[in-house]
Amino acid sequence: MVGDLTVDWLQKIFQYYEADREQKKQDYTPQSLCKLCSELTETDGNVVYDICAGSGALTIQKWCKNPDKLFICEELDTNVIPYLLFNMALRNMNGYVINRNVLTLELYKCYKLSSGEHFSTVRETTEIPNIMADEIVSNPPYNIKWESPAPMFADERFQGKPMPPASNANYAFILSALSKMSDNGKCAFILPCGVLNSKPDQKCRRYLVDSGLLETVVELPDNMFECTSIATCIYLFSQGNEVVKMYNCREKAEQEEREQRGQFGGKSHTNRVYKKTFNVLSDDLIKSLCGECEDIESFSIAVSKEVIAESNYTLAPNRYIRFKEPEPHPHRELKDIVENINYITRMQNSCKLIVNETIAKALGLNIEQFKESKEHSAETVKQMKALGLDFVSEDYITFTKAKNEFTFKCNDKDIFPDILRQFFTVWKNQIALLNTMQNAYLTELRDALLPDLMSGKIEL
């Protein structure tokens, strides 16, 4: 291995052959996000701590800034430990790799790395370092369930702090990291955007803001990761913050095209090479995110703790950043638009079809699409109700397991009469026409609501 060691070359190998996308939700950190976290957490301190380190991409970027620091990596997955150890030894790092569950603190093994003439030596050790880190970086698994301890059984990480919900460990990882941050330290987390405003996490956000621990929130573009297009954000923590720097980078990304190879399967699939476009952060953008936070339209603003409290501790930057006022667009009264939509829905519902699933499939109906449409309709009814608008739910088709069910009803299990087939064709064309009309009215409603959504007057 020679050449550019600023890149985690082994990351793609592990991600291709070993990553667990189902249970552990492994999707390793893009290099531009590693660079940003490295820059944001730069201090004069000597100890770097990487939680859920994977193959070490975040640690490698910290090593690029200063190779002489002590690097401590904590990782649960035993499959990736050899990749992580090799990456660190190759770069002649001093430090530790702790094979441990960050949340439960269940320890499996610990390795100590000592720098040599060219490469680190690695040995298993019972010497577990007492971690107090100056620079902490982490891209933990997102939205996983965990066994949150009862308050009386909580350790120092959680005592006196709001307990993150058992349904989601995002803030449990954060509190675990902050318990190991030095007084002058900095800590950066890459997280899903749901952490910015999810209801179960509100108490945790309140604690982090009120205690002055939250320094910066960066909302990132989507489509930055290899295996998912999920939009993410970055939290930066330090001590004594009276304001929170907010950045919106959703529209600031540059695009990079990379060759991909098909994943596991037959040769016709795994030999298939295709190109995929990803979003990346430029070095200039990274530099601006690490500097002073100015009030820049559509991009950045510094927000006081009091203002955040007034917004119920929502941390979505778009809630606070100034955006150019959209051009006024005249539209009809919302209730009038909804009346049109409801009339179409009533027309759809008036010609309801109850049909056996087997018959439906034979007729070419996309059962899942109709079911999803019904779920979306029910969700829209809830959302519009919050705005004082009464929507009618879609209810024009029901699928049943009952044999021969087709109302109008088919009584012969082997014969489907031509007359009903003709009726079905007419019904399907009618529904298609009504769907087209409904879409036009829904588009009108969206355009009418958009200015208030962008300005933060209403939130869905």
N, C-alpha and C positions, 0 to 999 in steps of 0.2 A: 504494500500500500504506500504509494508515494503521491506527491502532487498536492492538491488543494484539500487540506484537512479542516477547512472551515465548514464543510458540508458533511452531514451525516449520511454517508453513502450506504450504510447498512439499513437505514430506515425503510427504504423501498423493498429490500429483500425480506425483512421481517414482515412488513405489511402485506406483501404478496403471498408469502407462504404460511405465515403463522398467526396473523392477527385474528382475534375473535371479535367479529362484528355483532354477534347475537347477544351474548351474556355480558361481556366486558366492554362492549361498544368501543373497541379500540380503533382509533383513527388518528394517526400520528401528526405532529405539529408541523405545518408548513414553515419553510425557512424564513420568510419575511416576518411571520409572527414571532418566531424565535428571536430574530434580530430586534424587533420592537420591545419584547419583554426584557431582553438583555440590556438595551439602552435605558429603559425606564427604571430598572432596578440598580443602576450603577451607583456604587458608594465607595468610600475609602476603606471599607471593611475588608475582612480576609476570608470569610466563610460563605460559600455558596451552597444552597440547599434546594434540591429539585425533587418535588413531591410527585409521585406517579410518573417517574422519569422515562418510562418506555425504553427506547434504544439510546436516549441521551441527547436528542437534538437541541433541547433548550440548554442543557449543560455545555454542549459544544460551543454555542454562541457566547456563553459566559466565559469559557476558556479563551475564545478569540479576543476578548477584551483584556483579560489578564490571566495568563497560563499558570501563574505562581500561587494562585489562591488554593484553599482547601475545598474540595468538591465532595459534597455528601448527596448521594442519590438514593431515594427510597422507592421501591417498586415491588408490587405484589406478584406479578406474573413470572413464574419461574422459567417460562419459555423464552422470555426476552432478556433475562439476566446475562447469559453469555454474550449477547450482542452489546449490551451496555458495558460489561466489563472490558470487552475487546476494544470498544470505542474509546474508553477512558485510558486503557493501557497503551493503546496506539499513540495517544497524544501525551503520554508521559505525565499523567495527572497524579497528584497526591489526593487521597481522600478515602471515602468509604462507599460501598454499595450495600444497602440494607434491604434484604428480602423480607418485607414485612407488610402486613395490612395496616395502612395508615389510620383507618378508622377504629379498628378493634385493638390495634397494637400487638396482634399476634405475630410473633417473630419466628421465622424459619431459618435463615442463615444471615451471616454478615461477612463481608469481605473487606479487607484493607488493601489499598493501593499505595505503593511507595515508589516515587519517581527514581529512575535509574539513569544510566548514561544516555540511552535512547528511548527506552520504553519502561513503563511501570511494571513492577513485580506485583503479583496478586496472590494473596493468601487468605484462606478462611480464618476467621477470628471470633473469639467470644467477647472481644472488647467492643462494646456497643457505645458509640460516641454520644455524649450528652450534647444535644444540638442547641445552639443559640446562634442563629444565622444573621448575617448582615444583608444578604441578597437571596431572596426566595423566589423561585419561578415554578409554575405548575400549569399543566393542561390535564386536569383529572378526567375520569370518565363522567359523562354528563347524565344527570337525572336518574341515578341509580338509587334503589331502595337500600336502606341500612337499618340496623337495629339500634335505634337511639336509646341511650340509657335513661332510666328514670332519674329525675333531678338529684335524688339522694345518693345515687350510685355514680353520678357523673364525676369525671376527673377534672383536673385544673383547666383543661381546654374549654370546658363547657360550664363550669360552676360560675354562678352569678351572671350568666349570659343567656339569652333566649335559645332554647333548644331547637335546632333545625328539625323539620318534620321527618318522620320515618319514611315517608313516601319519596323523599328526595334528599340526597346527601351533598348537594352542591355547597351549601353553607357550612356543612360539617367539615369538609375539606378545608375551607377558608379558616374556620376557627382553629383547626388543628395546626395550620401553618402559622397563624398569628401568635399562637402560644410559644412559638420558637423563634420569633423575630426579635432582634436586638433593639435597644432604644432608638438607635439611629438607622435602623434597617429599613429596607423597602421590600415589598412583596407584590408580585404580579401574577394574576390568575387569568387564564383564558376560559371562558364559560359560555353556555348557551344564552341567548338573549332573554329567555324566560326569567332569569334571575333578576332582571331589571324591574319587573312589576308584578311578579306572581304573588297572589294573596297569601299563601301559606308561609312565604319567606319575609313578609313585611316586618315582623319584629326583628329579624336578623338585620335587615337593611337599616332599620331605625337605630339599632345598637351601633352599627359600624359608622353611621353618619354622626350620631350624637356624641360618640366617644372620640370623634376627630380622626378615626383610623382611615377613612376612605379619602384618597387624594385625587384620583382620576378615574373617569369612566370613558372608554372608547368604544363606540358602536362600530363594528366592522362590517365589510361587505360579505354577502353570502358567497357560496361557491369558491371557497379558499382551500377546502380539504379534499383529499383524494377520493374518499368513499361517500361523502355526504355533501349536500349543498347547504346545510344548515347555516344560518347566520349566527355569528358569535360576537362576544364583546370581551373587553379586557377591563378588569379592576386592578388599580394600583393602590396599595396600602402603605401608609407610613404614619408616624405619630404627629399629633398636634395640628390637624387641618381644620381651619374655620370655613373654608370654601372647598367645593368639589369642582375640579376641572372637567368639563363635558365636551366631547368631540363626536361629531357625526361623520364617519368615513364611508357611509354606504355608497356614495357616488364618487369616491375618490380613488378607486382602485385602478391599477393598470392590469392589462390582460397578458397572460403568458400561455403559449400553446405547448403542450407536452405530449409525447407519444405514450400511449398506454397499451398494455397487452391484456387480452382477455383472461379472466380468472379461470379457476379450475373447471374441467369438463373435457370433452373430446378434443382431439387435435385441431379440428376445424375451428374450435373456439379459442383454445389457449394459444394457438399460433396466429390468431388474428391481432394485428397491430392497428390501432386507430389513434386519431388525434383528439385531444380534449382540451378545452380552454378553461383556465383557472384565473381567478382574481388574485393579484399580489399587491403588496404595499411597496411603493418606491422608497428609495433611501431618503429622498427629499421630504416625503410625507412623514416618514419615521422621525426625521430630525425635527419637523414642526410639532409633532406630538410630544416630543421630549423638551420643548422649550417653554417659554411663557405662554400662558393661555389668554388670548385676546378675544374680545367680543367680535367675532367675524360671522357675518350673515351666512346661514346654512351650514356652518362648520363648527364653531366653538364658542364657549362662554364659560365663565367661572360663576358658580351658583353658591349662595350662602346656605348654611345648614338650616336657617330659618325658612328660607323659600322652599327648600326640599321638604321640610316638615309640613308646610302648608299644602304641598301636593301629595300628602299621605306617603311620603318616602318612596315615591316612584323615581327610579333612576334612569329612565329612558332619556337620553340627551335631547331627543326631538321635542320633549315636553318643555324645555327651557331655551333652546337655541332659537334665535330669530330667523325666520324665513321670509322671503319676499312674499308680500301679500299677493295672492293669485288675482288675476284680472276678474273683476266682478262678472259673473255669468248669470244672466237672468234665468230663472226657472220657475215653474209653477209651484204652488203650495205643495208641501210634502204630502199632506193628506189627500190632495187630488191625485197625485201620482200613485199613492198606495191604493186608492179606490180603483184605479184602472187595473193595477196588478191583482187586487182581490177579485175583480170581476172575471179576469182571465182564469184565475185559479178556480173560482166557482164553476166556470164553464168546463174546465178540466175535470173537476170532481164530479160533475153531473153525469159524466159518461164513464163511471168507474168500472174497471174490469177486475174480476176476481178469477184467478187462473192458477191451475196446477203448475208447479215449476217445470215438470217434464214437458208438458204441452208448451209452456212459454219458451223453453229452450228450442223445441222443435220448430216454433214459429220465428225464431231468430231474435227473441227479446234478450237484451243485455240486463239480466236480473240484478247484478251488482250495481250497475249504473242507476237503475230505478231506485234501489234501496238507498244508495248514497244521496240521490236527489231528495228523497224524503227526509233523510237525516239533516241535510243542509237546510231544507225548508223549515224544519222544526227549530234549528239553531237560529235561523233568520228571524223567526217569530219572537224568540227570546230577546235577541239583540234589539229589534225594532220596538219591542215593548218598553225597553229601557229608555227609548227616545219618545215615548208616548204615542207610538204609531201601532195600530192594530192590524196585524197581518193574518191572512187566512192560510192555514197549513195545507200543503198538497196532500191529497188523498184520492187519487184517481186510479190507483192500481194496487192490488194486494196479491201476494204470492202465497200459495197454500200447498201443504203436503197431501191434502185430501185428493184421493184418486178421482179423475174425470172432472174435477172442479173447473168449470168455465161458465161464468154467469154473464150472459146467456149460457145455459148449461148444456154440456155435451154428455149424453147418457150412454153412449157406446164406447167401451174402452179401446176398441180396435179401429173404429171409423171416426174420422173427423169430417163432418159434412162440409161440402163446398160452400153452402150458404153462410156458414159461420166464418169460413176462411175469407169470404168476400166482406162480411161485416168487419172482421178484424182489420183488413186492409184499409177500409174507410176510417175505422177508429184510430189506427196508427197515423194516418195522414192528418186527421183532425188534431191529434195530440201534437204532432210536429208543427202544424200551423200555429196552434196556441202557444207552444214553447217559443217560437220565433217572436210572436207578439209580446210574450212575457219578458223575454230578454231585452227587447227594446225599452220597455218601461223600467226594468231593473237598471239598465244602463243610465237612463235618465235620473233615477233615484240616486245612483252612485255619484254621478256628476254634481247633483245638488248637494249631497252630503260632504263631498271631498274638501271644500274650503274649510268647513268647521272641523273636520278630522285633522287636517294639516295644522290648523291654528291651535289645536288642543282644546277647543270649546267642548267637543264631545269626544268620547273615547269608547271604542268597541274592542 
